[in-house]
Amino acid sequence: MFEYESEGLLGMRMKHAKTEFAAKNFIAALVEAEEVLDQHPDNTEALMLVGDASLELGEALGAAASFCRVLEFEPDNILAHSGLSIARFELTDFDAALDSASEALERAPEHAEAIYVQGLIYEAQGEAGPAKTAFERAHSLAPEHYPLLVLTSPEEWEEVIEAAKTLLHPDLQAWLDGVNVIIKTSPLLEQLREHTPPLSPSSLALYQGKSPHLSEDPWLVKPPGIDLFELNLCRAALREGDLVGPVANGLRREAVEWLSLPKGTYPVGQDPDE
């Protein structure tokens, strides 16, 4: 009877975790899956969910650990290999990421996600030809999930940036006054690896220079500029439907980071009176 009840409770927990994940409540999904693992540490379904939720939350180290654990039990798990390739890409471990993508493709040669990740890795390594080939192949296999990138013309960027600023809280708009906003293709690897763990190659924006000293007022001492990364922003625009929102999110994140404010401070689109 105890085993039956335990299995029933496990099923209920996993169903709830999956429901939360589908609703994009990734923290709740992660907590629920981790509670399953407290009682069933080798449950590969819960481990996969922890890996997927961790990726969504930007916790690539935790995701990599979960996918590696799955592969100890299921070395032919294609989704775990593909997920691990994403986590390793996010950690800028490009050689290992390619290895994981290759492991997935050895088992499923038309696995679009792994092919797309290959494209991201090649692009980050400056290999434009192989990247283009991979992106086109992923698009041909799953066009709705992997649309081809459409870049914004240089003439449109100034208008997009100004529109994005209007979505920010007035305090941040005032802080951004005088801060140069510069369009760059992609972040430099050395920029990402200045941090531990590394920042994501998919970062939308990064402020220039070092964060202010504790003795300095970050509202008055500002960075030389904020870099916006064209390829990452245009990819985010494909997911979200427009470019203004991702630009606003990137600017807000860097401002909040520079100002050492809690992550949830000044959400985009918040009523200034709230």
Helices and strands as residue ranges (DSSP letters): H 2-22, H 26-39, H 44-56, H 60-73, H 78-90, H 94-107, H 112-124, H 128-141, H 154-166, H 170-176, E 180-184, H 189-192, E 205-207, E 225-229, H 230-240, H 244-258
